[in-house]
Amino acid sequence: MLRIITQWVEAQAELRRICDRTHDELVIHKEATVREVLQAVRRKGDQAVLQYTAEFDRTTLNAADLRVSGAELDAAYQQISKELLNAIRLACKQVEAFHRQRVPKSWVQFGDDEIVLGKRYTPVDRAGIYIPGGQASYPSSVIMNAVPAKVAKVPRLVMCTPPGQEKKMNPAVLVAAQEAGVDEIYRVGGAQAIAALAYGTETIPKVDLITGPGNIYVTLAKKLVYGTVGIDSLAGPSEVLIIADASANPVHVAADMLAQAEHDSMASAILLTADSVLARKVVAEVERQLVNHPRRILTEKAIANYGLVVVVESLKAAAELSNEFAPEHLELQVADPWALLDQIRHAGAIFLGCSTPEAVGDYLAGPNHTLPTSGAPRYASPLGVETFMKHSSLIQYSPAALKKVSRAINVLAEAEGLPSHADSVRLRTETQGEGDF
């Protein structure tokens, strides 16, 4: 079921197919549906949100049900174990500690002639985070999205997540939200949640930035509202690429591949190795671990369609293929991962060594698990504090400094045919004489 490929050209073609797996004709139809949802929510507000929640999530709500109540939030703590609460708090602590190292610093530089230049960082006023539901609950995603926002000092943090059966919310998700600093939680999911956050409704506030992963409808909605609000990225199905040598344990490699495949039927798990013996052992081990897997049907489908083992000539060749694919998660299960790291140019998160499974980063190592996918690590980065902040340039010129550059500005303004640009400087400096280049 898990294929082994040995030909370079075939491997390149398969990796391209996997990378492009969300770009099919069905997306066009789904985008039309999403546009309809966005327009309806923009026009009708809560009414449309409630209508689509009933239609898509099979849950009937009224406007008063949308916001999760304080009583429900308090009750969530009684519904989880002390051990889970401690794990959530540890994850919050670890993620916060990492992201505090990444807070951008405002700066000001005082130059000659009383010229002052600088950069000032400020958080967005309101951020919305989307947390998927459906096939699994994701308290870890709450932590990864909310904690950096709070470190960035976002004043108002709003969360949307789909309701479960009988309007119930996952208690671990609610607890994680409170521990991570979320201010408001709304039981709404899908494209209608993104629309509500982007445009605002009678109940759900309009935000300035939306972050968090979701299904194809959520991703398309984020794409279409970008410009009205900011977004973190367009997350596709999750993926892991493992580069392994003879030092890797095939049992561990197989487990890591299945840990990715169990996310979603479109998740991708790829192994690149120069060791053909390891390749065959991993394939056999994947089959063995799938036998009693609780999510076998979904996981098997992902492995069959988007799982792959490629036998290459060398670790250098593996790094070259990996850079072409630009994986969301990259595991270097090799004897000397730091040496191989020098050859890696594109990856969302890199896990070094055989004792660093992706799950460490998924939950509490500290670096964010909200990562670019589908080749986007070629140009994009993980979610972080910077995502929730923007910067303004600071510029101050003294009369003497302006006089010195006045002639150069005049020449450039005339070259662009913008006389008032030149006048705005000339009228300030004409009594002081012309400046030099």
N, C-alpha and C positions, 0 to 999 in steps of 0.2 A: 504493500500500500504506500509506504514511504519510498519514493523513487531515488535511485542512485544514478547520477550523471557523471560521465568521465570526459565528455567532449567540451572544449572551451566555448565554441560558438553556440552549442546547444544550451550550455549553462547561462551564457549571456542572454539568450532569447527567453529562457524560462524566468530569469530574474527580472527582465523587463516586463514580462507578462504578469508576474506577481506584483510588481511595483504599480502597474497600471490597472489592477483588478477592480478598482471602483469606477473606472472610466468606461462605462458601457451604455448601451442605448436606454436601459431602464432608468438611468440617472435623469435623462431628459424628461421622462414622464414624471418622475418624482419631483423634479424642480418645478414643474407646472403646479403640482399639488401644493408644494411649499409656498409658492407665490400667492396662491389662493388663500392659504391660511394667514399669511402675513397681512394681506390686504384686509381680510375680514377682521382680524384682531385690531388693526390700526383704526378701522371704522367703528367697530362695535364694542371694543374693549372687553370687559368681563364676560359679556354675553357670548362672544365668539370663543373665548377661552373655555368657558363651561361647555359649550356645544362640542368643540373638538375633543375635550377631555372625555365626554360621554361617548363620542364616536370612535376615537382611537384607543382610549385606555379602558373603555367599558366601565367607567366610573361616573356616577351621577353626583354632582356637587352643586351647591349654591354659592353665591359670592362670599357668604360668611365662612364657608368651609375652606376657602383658598389659603388663608394664612394659618399656619400651624399655631395653635394656642399655647399659652404659657403652661397650662395644666398638662397638655400633651408632652411638652418639652420636659417638664419635671418628672412625669411618669416614665419617660424613656430611661432615666437613670436606674429605675427600679426593675427594668426589664432586661438589663444586661448584667453579665457577671462582673465581679470585682476585678477579675483577671483581665477581661476585655477592656474595662475602664482604664486600668493601669497601662495596658498596651497602647491605647489611644493617647493617653497623656504622655507616654514616653515618645511616641511618634511625633506628637506636637512639639515636644521639647527639642528633639533632634532636628526636625525640619526648621524650626525657628532659629536654632543656633547656626545652622548652615546659612540660611538666608540673611541673617543679620550681617554676615561677612560680605554680602553683595549689595548693600544699600548704597546707591550712587551718592556721591558727596557734591554738594554745591561748591563752587569755587569762584573767586574773584582775583584778577591779576591787575596790579597797578603798574602801568608803564610810563614811559617818558611823556612829557608835556601833559601830564594829568589825564592820560588816556586810561580808562578803566574798562576791562573786558571780563566776561565771566559767564557762568552757566548756573542756572537755578533750577533745582529739581523739586517738583511738587506732586503729590498723589492726585489721582482722579477724585472727584467728589463722591461718586457712587459707582460701585462695581457689582456686577451680577455674576454669580457662579452657577453653572449648570452641572448637576450630578445625575448621571444616568441611573435608571432602575432596571426593571424588567428581569433579565435572566440572573442577575446577581445584585448584591448591595455593595456600595463602594465607600465606606467611611474613609478609606485611605485617600480617595480622590477629593473628598471634602477637605481633609487636612492639607493636601498638596496645593489646593487652590486658595483656601481661605488664609492659611498662615502667612504666605508671602504678602497678601493684601494687607493684613494687619501689621506686618513688619513695615510695610510701606506707609502705614498710618492713613489708610483709606477711611474716611469718616463714617461711611455707611456701606455695609456689605450685605447684599441680598442673595438668597439662594433659592433656586427652583429645582425640584426633583419630582418625578412622577409618583402619584399615589399608588399604593398597593390595593389588595382586595379590601372591600368595605372601608375605603378611604384611609386605611391604616398606613403609617409611615414606618420605615425600618428604624427601630430604636437606636441601633448602633450609629446610623447616619445622623440621627438627631443629636445624639450625645457628642459625636465628633464635631458637628457644626457648632455646638455650644462651647466645647473646649477650644476650638480653633478661632472663635471670636465672631461668628456670623451673627448679624443683628436681626435679620428677618428671614423666615423660611416659608415658602409657598409650595403647596402640593399641586404642581402642574409640571408636565413634561412635554417633550416633543417640540415641533416647530412652533406650537402656540406659546410655549414658555419663552422661547427666544424672541418671538414677536412682542410678548408682553414686556419683557425686559428692555427691548429696543425702543418701543413706542410709548410704553406706560399704559395702564388701564385705570379704572376707578379704584382698584385695590392694589395692584402691583406697580411699584414705582419705576419710572424710566431711569435707566442707568447710563453711564458714560462708556463702560467697558464690559464685555461679556467674555468669560473664560470657562473652560471645562469641556470635556469630551462628550460625545453622544453618538447616536446612530446616524445613518446617512441623511435622514430628514433634519436632524439637529445641525449637522455640518452644513447642509445646503442653506438652511435658514441663517446660520451665522455668515455664510458667504454673501447672502443677499442683503443682509442688514448692515454689512460693513460700509462705513461711510456715514451712516446715521449714528452708529456707535463704533467704538473700537472693538477688536476681537484679538484673542491670543493667537490662534492658528486654526487651520482647517484640518482637524484630526481625522485620519482615516483608520481602518482596521489596524490593530496592533501587530507588531512584528518583532521577531528576534532573529539575529544572525549570529551564529557561533563559529568561531575559528578555533579548531582544536588540533592538537598534535598527540603523539603517542602517550604523553603524560596524563591525558584526560581520562577520566573514568566514564566508560560508555553508559553506565547506569545513571550517572549525574547528568550527562549530556542529554540523554533521552528525557529525563525528568524536566530539564529546563525547556526542552522543545515542547513538551506537553503542557507545561505551565503557561506557555504563550498560547498554544492552540486552544486551550480550554476557555479562553476569553470569549471567542466568537467564531462562528463557522467560516468567517472570512479572515481570521487571524493567520499569520504566516510564521512558520518556523523553519529555519534554514541552517544547515551545517556545511561548512567548508573545511576540508581536511586533506592533507597529503598522505594520510595513513588509510589505505584501503581496508585494512583489517578492522580499524576503529569504525569506519563507515558501516561495514556489515554488522558489527556488534551493536551499533546504535540503532540500526533499522530493526534488528531482532528485539532489542530492549524496548523500543517504542511499542511494538506489537504486544510484548508481555505486559507492560504497564497499562496498556489500554483495556486489558481483559475485564477487569472489575472497576473500571473508572466510572465514578458517579455521573460524569458528564460525557459519557462515551460517544453518543450519537453526534453531538455537536463537535466534539474534539476530533473524532475520526474524519468528519467531513472536512474540517480545516486541514488536517494532515494530508488527506487524499488530494485536495485541490491546491493547497498552497504550502505544503510541506516539501522539502527538497534536501537531498544530500548531494554535494558536489565533491568529487575527488579531483584535486588539483596537483600540480607538479611540486609546489613549494608553498611555504607560508607567505612568501612575497606575492605569489600569484593569488593566494587567498585574500591578501590585503587589497590587491588591485580589484578583484571582483567585488569585495565589500565596499570599496570606495565608489564603484559604479552604482551599486544598489543603494548606498547611503541609508543604512538601517536606523530604525528608531532606537532599538536596543542592540548593542554589540557586546558579546562576551568573548574575551580572549582567554580561552582555556588552554594555555600553552605554558611550557616550562619557563620561558622568560617573556612575560607579557609586556614589560616596559620597553624591551628592545623592539618588539613588534609595534608598539604604540607609535613609534616614530613614523611608521609607514601609513598610519590611519589618518585620513583627512576629513571624513564625513561620517558622523554618527551622532545620534541624539544623546545617548548616555553610553559610556564605555565601562564594562565590568572586567576588572583585571584579575586573572588568576583563577585557579580551579576551586577556590573556596569562596567565590563571590557570585552566587547565583543572582539572577535578575530580581528575584523576590526581595532581596535585601534593599535594593533601591526602590522597589514598589512600595515598601512600607515604612522604613524608618532610618535608612542610612543618613538622610538629610537632603541630598540633591533632589530636585523635583522629578516626579515621574510623569508629569504632563509634558510630552515630548513631540517634536515634529515627526511626521510619518510620510510614507509614500514618496520617498526621495527628497523630502523637504530639508533634511539635515544638511543638504548641500548649501543652503543659504539661510536656514532658520535655526533658532536655539530653543532650549527648554524654557518653560514658563518660570518666571522668577520675580523678584521684587521690582525689577525694572519694567516688567509688563504693566504694573499698576501705577507707574509714574511717567511723567513727561517732563521735558526740560524747556526752559526759556533762556534765550540768549540775553546777556546783559551788556550794554554798550553805553559808555559815556565819554564824550569828547569835550575838552576845554576849548575856549575861543582860539588859543594859540595852536592847538592840535588841528582844529578844523581849518584854520588858515593855511597850514602847511600842506594839506591835501586838497585844497579847494580847486586848484588848477587841474589836477588829475581827475577829480570828479567831474568837472566841467567838460573836459575832453571826452570822457566816457559817456556822459549824458548826451552830448551833441552827436556822438557816433551812433547812439541808439535812438535819436530823434525824440528825446524827452526833455524839452526846454525847461519845464517847471522843476524837474529834478535839479538842473543846473542853477535855476533861480533860487531854489531853497537854500543852496549853499552861498551863492553870490550875494544875496541880500543880507546875509549875516556877516560876510567878510569884506564887502566892497570898501568899507571905510578903513580896513586894515591893510589893503593892498593884496596883490596876488600871491599865492603860495607857490612853492616849488613842487616838482614831481618828487 
